[in-house]
Amino acid sequence: MSSLEKIAGRRAELDELAESLAKQLTEVDAEREELTVAERVLRRLSEQEAEAEAAGQDAGLPQQVQVAGRSVLKVPHRREVVDASALPGGYRRMLQIVQAAGGPVMVKDVGAELGINVVVPGRLEPPRGKLSKLAVRGRLYRLPNGTFTIRA
């Protein structure tokens, strides 16, 4: 192998490395941007919570906060407020339905109990999202088969 071939081979290796590093840098920049947005949102939520406390708002009630210019209800984590009184009404109703079932319950059963037409595609997505949120917040268990049950 001649010196020129060795140089060309090494140049190809370095080109591949440069391409890989450029891709990694793009991914790092994108993640840093996401973290900046998340930090901004959390800072705003903290400010809104502090304002609500200063205004004497009952901490046991569901809190409305602004996220991306939209008013949303904050669903507290179970360890923040042990009982369900701090949850918005729809979430409390879903917890009651799951608790009354006495065992694992499917999303369509909760939807039917809420009066949702469960045969229409897509109608169960909002309750599925709320039940999943309740599971993530530690208020329900989501079983591997997709059913939900009450947390003891």
C-alpha positions in Angstrom: 0.0 0.0 0.0 1.4 3.3 -1.0 1.7 6.4 1.2 -1.0 8.1 -0.9 -3.4 5.2 -0.4 -2.7 5.3 3.4 -3.4 9.0 3.4 -6.6 8.6 1.4 -7.7 5.8 3.8 -7.0 7.9 6.9 -8.8 10.8 5.3 -11.9 8.6 4.7 -11.8 7.5 8.4 -11.6 11.1 9.6 -14.4 12.1 7.2 -16.6 9.4 8.7 -15.7 10.5 12.2 -16.4 14.1 11.4 -19.8 13.1 10.0 -20.6 11.1 13.2 -19.5 13.9 15.5 -21.6 16.4 13.5 -24.7 14.2 13.9 -24.0 13.8 17.7 -23.6 17.6 18.0 -27.0 18.1 16.3 -28.6 15.6 18.7 -27.0 17.3 21.7 -28.1 20.8 20.5 -31.7 19.5 20.1 -31.8 18.0 23.6 -30.3 21.1 25.1 -33.1 23.1 23.4 -35.7 20.7 24.8 -34.2 21.1 28.3 -34.3 24.9 28.0 -38.1 24.7 27.1 -38.8 22.3 29.9 -36.9 24.5 32.4 -38.9 27.5 31.2 -42.2 25.7 31.7 -41.3 24.4 35.1 -40.2 27.9 36.2 -43.5 29.3 35.0 -45.5 26.6 36.9 -43.5 27.3 40.0 -44.2 31.0 39.8 -47.9 30.3 39.2 -48.0 28.0 42.2 -46.3 30.6 44.4 -48.8 33.2 43.2 -51.7 30.9 44.0 -50.3 30.2 47.5 -49.8 34.0 48.1 -53.4 34.6 47.0 -54.6 32.0 49.5 -55.9 29.5 47.0 -56.7 26.2 48.7 -53.9 23.7 48.0 -56.4 20.8 48.1 -58.3 22.1 45.1 -57.3 21.4 41.5 -55.0 24.1 40.2 -55.4 25.8 36.9 -52.1 26.8 35.3 -51.1 28.3 32.0 -48.9 26.2 29.7 -48.1 27.4 26.2 -50.8 30.0 26.5 -53.5 27.4 27.4 -55.2 27.0 30.7 -54.9 23.4 32.0 -55.7 21.6 35.2 -52.6 20.4 37.1 -53.0 16.8 38.2 -51.0 16.4 41.4 -48.8 13.3 42.1 -50.1 11.0 44.7 -47.3 11.7 47.1 -48.1 15.5 46.9 -51.7 15.0 48.0 -52.7 11.6 49.3 -56.4 11.8 48.8 -58.2 12.4 45.5 -59.7 15.7 46.6 -57.1 17.7 44.8 -58.0 16.0 41.5 -60.3 17.6 38.9 -63.8 16.2 38.9 -63.4 14.0 35.8 -60.3 12.4 37.2 -62.0 11.7 40.6 -65.0 10.2 38.7 -62.6 7.8 36.8 -61.0 6.8 40.1 -64.4 6.0 41.5 -65.3 3.9 38.5 -62.1 1.9 38.7 -62.5 1.5 42.5 -66.2 0.4 42.1 -65.1 -2.3 39.5 -63.3 -4.2 42.3 -60.6 -5.4 39.9 -58.8 -4.6 36.7 -61.0 -2.5 34.3 -60.6 -1.8 30.6 -60.7 1.8 29.2 -63.8 1.0 27.2 -65.6 0.0 30.5 -64.6 3.3 32.1 -65.7 5.1 28.9 -69.1 3.4 28.9 -69.6 4.3 32.5 -68.8 7.9 31.6 -71.4 7.8 28.9 -69.0 7.8 26.0 -70.0 6.1 22.8 -67.2 3.4 22.9 -67.9 2.0 19.4 -66.8 5.3 17.7 -63.1 5.2 16.9 -61.0 7.6 18.9 -63.5 8.4 21.5 -61.6 6.4 24.1 -58.3 8.2 23.6 -59.1 11.1 26.1 -60.1 8.8 28.9 -57.1 6.5 28.1 -54.8 9.5 28.4 -56.4 10.5 31.7 -56.2 7.0 33.1 -52.6 6.7 32.0 -51.8 10.1 33.7 -53.4 8.8 36.9 -51.2 5.7 36.7 -48.0 7.8 36.1 -49.0 10.0 39.0 -49.2 6.9 41.3 -53.0 6.8 41.7 -53.7 3.7 39.6 -51.8 0.6 38.5 -51.6 0.0 34.7 -51.3 -3.7 34.2 -49.3 -5.2 31.2 -52.6 -6.1 29.4 -53.6 -2.4 29.4 -56.2 -2.6 32.1 -56.2 -0.4 35.2 -56.7 -1.1 38.8 -56.8 0.9 42.0 -53.6 1.5 43.9 -53.9 0.3 47.5 
